[in-house]
Amino acid sequence: MANEYDLVILGGGTGGYVAAIRASQLGLKTAIVEKSKLGGTCLHNGCIPSKALLRSAEVYATAKKAEDFGVLTSDVSLDFGKVQARKAGIVQKLHSGVQYLMKKGKIDVYEGNGRILGPSIFSPIPGTISVEMNNGEENEMLLPKNVIVSTGSRPNTLPGLDVDGKYVLSSEEALKMEELPKSILIVGGGVIGVEWASMLADFDVDVTVIEYSNTIVPTEDKEISLELKKQLEKKGVKVVTGAKVLSETLEKKEQVSIQAEIKGEKVFFAAEKLLVSVGRIGNVEGIGLENTDIIVNNNKIEVNDHFQTKESHIYAIGDVIGGLQLAHVASHEGLKAVEHIAGLTPERLDYQKIAKCIYTHPEVASIGYSEEEAIAKGFAIKKGKFSFQAIGKALVHGEQEGFVKIIADRKTDDILGVHIIGPHATDMISEAALAMVLDAAPWEIGATIHPHPTLSEAIGEAALAVDGKEIHG
C-alpha cells in the first residue's frame, strides 16, 4: 500500500528541508527521503564543519599575535583533537535542531535511498518513489502529487587523481583528519581551495595552491582575486597560477608528489597530502531519472524558471541543477518551487541579487557583476573603492587589510556590483544585497548614516566614492 503525499522531497539537505518546512506551512502533506543525515552536505560535510575549523584557525592565529593587542601570552599551542571535537559538537547541535523542525512541521522522514519509478500500478505517470530503507526493512512506496529532487552534489575530481583518503583527499576526507599534515598541495584555487589554504596556513601547515586559471577565485572581481592572493601569500601560502596539473605524474610513497606544466615547463611539487578541490558534481545517479523524461546534461538537471523539469510535477533545486552551488541559493530555490506547487505566484529568482561568500581570513563577499563582467556586458561604469585602512574599527580589530568596491551604471546610477575583501565581509554584504533588492543608488547608501566606529562605514564611504564624495579617502 503506497503512502500518499502532496509533496515528496528527495534529499534532506539545506534546500530539501527548507522546502519541506515551507510546504508544511502551506498545508501540504510532505515527506523527505534522506539516505544519510538531515542537513546534507552543508551541515555535515561542508559549510558548517569547515567554518568551525576556520574559526578555530582564526582564533589560533590571533592568539599567536596577542602581544600586538597588549596581551602577553606564552607557549600558545594547538590541540587539533579539541578543534575537531568542537566542530562535531556544533554539527550535532544543528542536526538536532533540524530533526526538531521536522517534528514540529509534522514532516515524515524516510531514512533510505529514494528512487523515482516510471508509470506503474501506483500511478500512470512517473513520480512514485520507492524507498530502500536503511534499516533493511521492506521498501516503502510513496505516492506524491509532486516531487522535488534535491539530492545535492559531491566533490569532483580529475582523472588520475583518485581520492584514497590517505594521500589524496577531497574536502570531505580533509574534514575528518585526526592530525594536521606538515605540508599539503591544494589542486584548485576556487572557493573551497582558498578556504582550506587560509585555514591550514593559520594552523601552521605549509600550503601550496596550484590553480589552472591565471588567477585564484577566477569568478570574482579581478582586484579582489589579486588582493586575496596577496593576503594568502602574507600567511606563507605559495600560490601557483596558470598551472596544468599532470595527473599521470602522481606518485604516493612516504609523501605525495606531482608535476604541473607552467608556461611550457614541468614543475615538481611534493607534500604530505594532496587536496583535490576542483568543484562539485551533481548527484543524479541512482535516483530513477532514467524512468522519466527529465533532461540531464553534464550531471545537471534542466529546469525552467519555476524549477520544473520536463515532467512538470517533478521539480529540482540546489546543486543538482548547477548554477550557484550555495546553501542559501538551494534554500530559496526550494521556497520558490514549493510556492509554485501550492498555486502561488512567486517572483523569478534573480541570481544577480544573491550574495556569494568566501570564508578565508580575510573574508571575501560579493554580489552582482564584477567590473570585468559589467564592462563585457556593455555598461558604461563608474566605481568607488574604499580601504579598511581608513576605518577606525578595522584598526581597532587589527584587521585593516582589504577594501570595499562598488560598481554602478554611469547612465542610470543603478548599482551593478559590490565587492568586499576584509574583516567580516560575509556579514556586511547583506547591506549591499538589500540595496540591490530595493534598487538603491550609490548616493542612497552614502546618505545612510553608518554608525561610528563600525566596519560598515567602509560601505558608506565606497558608495560616496562612486561620485568622488568620500569623506575620509
N, C-alpha and C positions, 0 to 999 in steps of 0.2 A: 504494500500500500504506500503510495507516494505522499509525502508531506507537502501541502500546498502553501505557497507564499506569494506575496505581491512582488517581492524582490529577493533574489539570492545573489550574494556578492562573493566572487571567487578571489580570496586574498584578504587577510585582515591586517594589512599594513596601514600606514597613516591614511592613505586615500580610501581604503576599504572601510576601516572602522568609522572614520568621519562621515562617509556616505551613509553608513548604516544608522548612525545617530540621527542624521538629518531625515532619513526615511522614517525612522520611528517617530520623530517629531511631527511628521506629516501624516501619520496614521497608517503607514504601510507595514504590513506584516513582513518582517525582514529576518533573513538568516545570513550568517557569514560562514564560509568554508575556509579554514586555515590549516595548512598542513604542518605548520611548525608552532610559532607563538604569536599571539595577537601583538600588534605593534610593528611586525615585519622588520625589514632591513633597517629602517631608520632607528627604531628603538633598540634593536638587539645587535646589529652588525654595522651600523653606520653613524648617523647624526649624533645620537646621544652618547654612546660609549666613546667615540672619537673626541667629542667636545669635552667629555670628562677628563680624558687623558691630556688634551690640550690645556685645560685649566690647571691641572697639576704641573704640567711643564712650565706654564707661565708663572705659577707661584714659586716653583723651584728657581727659575731664572731670576725672579725678583729678589728672592732670599739671598742669592749669591751676590747681589749688588746692594744689599740692605744698607751698607755703610754710606752709600750715596744719599740716603734719607736720614742719616744721623743715627741709625740703629746699628749698634755694634753686635755682631754675631761671630761665632766661630764654629768651624767644623760643620758647615752645612752639608748634609748628605741626603741621599735619596733612597727610600725604601720602595722599590718598584712593586713589591708584593702588596703593600698598603695602597699604592696607587691603583692597582688592579682591583683590590677589594672595594675601594671607594666607588670605582666605576660600576662594579657589579651591583652594589647597593642602590645606586641611582637608577640603574636599569630595572631592578626588581621592583622598586617603589613605583615607578611609572607603569610597569607592566600590570601591577596590581590595580592601579588606577584605571587602566583601560578595561580590565576584567570587570571592575565595578560598574563602569559606564555601560557595558553590555547588559548587565543585570538590570541596571536602572532603566534602560530603554526597552527591556523585555525582548532583546535581540537573541535569537537562537544561534549558538556557535557550535559548528560541527568540526571536530578535530580530525582532519584527514585530507586526502588528495581528491579534489573535485574534478570531474570530467564532464564536459558538455556532450550530451548524446544527440544523435540525429533524430529524425521523425521515428516514433516508436508507438507502442501500445499506450504510452502515457500521454503523448501529445503528437498531433500531426505536423508540428513544426519543430525545428531544432531548439534546444534550450533546457530540456530536462537535465538535471545534474545528478550524476552518480558519484557518491562519496565513498571512497575506500577508507574506512575508519582506521585511525592509528592504533586503536585498542584491539584490532583484529576481529572485531565483530562484523556481522554481515553488512554489506554495503547499504547505505541509506540512499533512498531515491527522493529527490526534491523536485517538485513541480512548480516552478515560478512563472509568473506572468512576465517578469522582466529579469534580466541578468546584467550584472556589472562585472567585467573582467578587470581585476586589479591585482594581478599576480606579480607586479614589480619587475626587478631586474637583478642581475648578478654581475660580479666583476668580469670584465672582458680580459682577454689575454692576447698574446701574439704567438703565431705559430713557432714552435720550438721553445717557448718559454712556459712550459707546463708547470703549474703550481704543485710543489711537492710538500709544502708545509714545513720543511726543514731549511733548505737553502733558498728556494724561490717561493715567495709569499704573494698573496693578494691582500687587499686591505682587511679581509675577514680573518685571515690567519694572523696578520700583524696585530690585530686587536687582542688576540689570545696569547701573545708572547708572555712567558713567565719571567724571562730575563731580557734585558736590553742588549742588543749586539754592540760591539765596539765600533762597527762601521756598517754602512748599508749603501747600496746603489738603488736609486729610485728611477725606474724607467717610466717616464711620463711626467711632464711638468704642468699638468692640468690642475684642477681644483683639489682633488684628493691627493695628488702627488705633492703639491706645495704645502698642504696642511700637514702631511706626515713629515715633510722635510723640516718645517718650522718646529713642530713638536719634538722630533728626535734630536734636532740640534740643541734645543733648550734642555734636553735630557743628557747632553754631552756626548751624543753619538756623532761620529764622523760621517757626514752625509754628502753624497754626490747625486745630483739630479741630472738625468740625461733626457733631453727633450728633442723631438724630431723637428718641431717648428723653430722658427728663428727667435721666438720669444716664449717665455713661460706664460701660463694662463692666456693663450692667444686670443680667446674670445673677449677679453677685457680691453678697455681703452689702453692704447699703447703707452701713454705716460704712466698709467697705473702699473702695467707689466714691468716697465723699466724700474720704477720705484720699488716694487716688491722684490725684484731681482737684487737690487742694491741692498735692501734690508736683510734679505736672506744671506747674502754674502757677508754682511757685517756680523752675522751669527757664526760664520765659518762654513756655511753651506757652499759647496762647489757646484755651480750651475753651468751646465754644458748644453748649448742650444745648437740647432742645425745639425743634429747627430742622428744618423740612422743606425739603430742597433742591429747587429748581425747575429741573429738568434742562433745560427749554426755554430758560432764560436763559443757558446756557453759551455763552461766546464765547472764541475762540482767535485771538489776534493775536500781539503780542510777548510776551504773557503769557496766562494763562487766568483768566477771571472767571466768577462765577456768583452767583445770588441765592438766598437762603433765606427762607422765611416763618417768623417768630418772633413769637409772640403776635399774629398777625394783621397784622404789618407785614413788608414786604420789606426785607431787609438785603443789601448788596452786599459780596462778598468777591473778592479778586484775589491771585494769586501767580504765580510762575514755572511751577509744576507743580501738578497735582491728582492725588491718590492716592485711588482708589476702594477702600474697604475695608468691604464690606457682606456679609461672609460668603463661603461657598463652596458650590458646587453639584455634585452627584454626576455622575460620568461614566457615564451609562447608554446613551448613543447609540453606534451603530456596532459593537456587540458581539453582536448577534443575539438580544437578549432577545425580540424580536417573534416569533421562531421557537419560543418556549416558552410555557408557561402562567404564567411568573413575573409577579407583580403589581408594578407600578411606580407609585408615587404621588408627585407633586412631586419627580421626579428621585431618588427613594429606593426601593430595592428592599425589599419586605416580606419579613421573615424571622421564624422562630419563635425560641424560647429557645436552640435549638441552632444557629442561623444557617442553617437550611434554608429555601430558598424553597419556593414551591408545587410545584416539581419537586424531590422530596425528595433526589435525588442531586446537586443543584446548590445550593451554599451561597453566601452573600455576606457580606462583612465590611468593616469600615472605613468611610470617609467615604461610600461609595456606599449605605450603609443608613441614613445620617443619625445621629441620636443625638449622642454626644460625638465630635466630629471631631478626635481627638487620636491621634498616632502610637502611644503606648503602649496606647491602647484598641484600635486596629486589631490590634496585635500579639497582645493577649490574646484578642480575638475569634477571630483565626486559630488560636491554640493550642486554644481550646475546640472550634472547628469540626473541626480535624484529629483531635483525640482522639475526638470523636463518630464521625467517619468510620471510625476504627480500631477501633470497638466498645467503647471505654472509656466510663465514665460520669462525665464532667466535671460539676462543680457549675455551676449557672447563674451567669453573670457579674452581680455586684451593682454597678450603676453608681453607687450612693451611696457606695461604698467606693473610688472611683477619684479620685485627686488631679488637680486642674487647676492649671496654672501659667501665669503671665504674666511675661514676662522684661523688664519695664520696669526702670527704676532709680529708686526701689526696686522690688524684685520683689514679686509677689503670688502666693500659693498658697492653695488651699482644698480641702476635702473635706467631703462630706456636705451638710446643709441650711444655708442662710443663716438668720439669725434670723427674717427675714420669712417664709421658706418653712416653718420649723418651727411658727411661730405659726399660719400659714394652715392647716397640717395638723392643728391641734388639740392640739399638745403644750403642756403646762404646762412652761415652760422656766426654767432658771437659767443664768447665764453668768458667765464670768470673762474679764477683759481685763487685759493687762499690757503696758506701754510699753517699747520698747527703750531709752528714755532712762534707765532704771534698771539697764541691763545693762552691766557694765564692758567686755565685749568689743566691744559696739556703739560705745561711746565711743572705745575704742582704734582701731577701724576708721574712726572719723569718720563713722559712719552710724547715728545714733541715732533717726532718724525712723521712725515706724510702731509696730505693736503686734501682739500675738497675742491672738486672741479664741476662746474655747471655749464652745460651747453644749451643754447637757446636758438630759436629760429629768428634771424635778424628781421624778417619781414613781419611775422605775426607776434613775436615775443613769447611764443609757446616754449615751454621747457622741453627739450629733446632728450636730455640725459643728465644724470647726476652720478658722479663717481667719487668715492671716498676711500682713502687708504690712511689708516691711523687708528688711534685708540677708540674702542667702542664703535667702530664704523658700522658694524652689523646692527647695533641698536639705533643708531642715528638715521639710518637710511629710510626708516619709516616716515620721517617728516617729508622727505623727498617723494616718497610713494604717495602720500596723501596729497601733496601739492600737485602731482601729475593727475591723480584721480579727479581733483577739483579743478583741473585745467588752470592752475595758478601760473602767473608770470613771475619771472625772477624778482621784479620790484616788489611783488606782494610778499614773497618770502623775506626780502630785505626789510620790508616795512613791519614785519612781525617782530615784536620785541623779544629777543632771546635773553634770558636771564644771565647775569654775570656773577661769578665766573662759571661758565659751563663750556663743555666741548662743542655744544650745538652752535655757539657763536660763530664757529668756522663756516657753518652752512649759511648763516645770515650774511656774513662778510663776503663769501663767494658769490652769493646772489647779487649783492650790491656791486661786486667787481665785474659782473657781466656788462654793466653800463659804466664802468670806471668810477664808481662811487663808494668803493670800500673805504672804511674809516681808518683801520689800523694797518693797512697794507703799504 
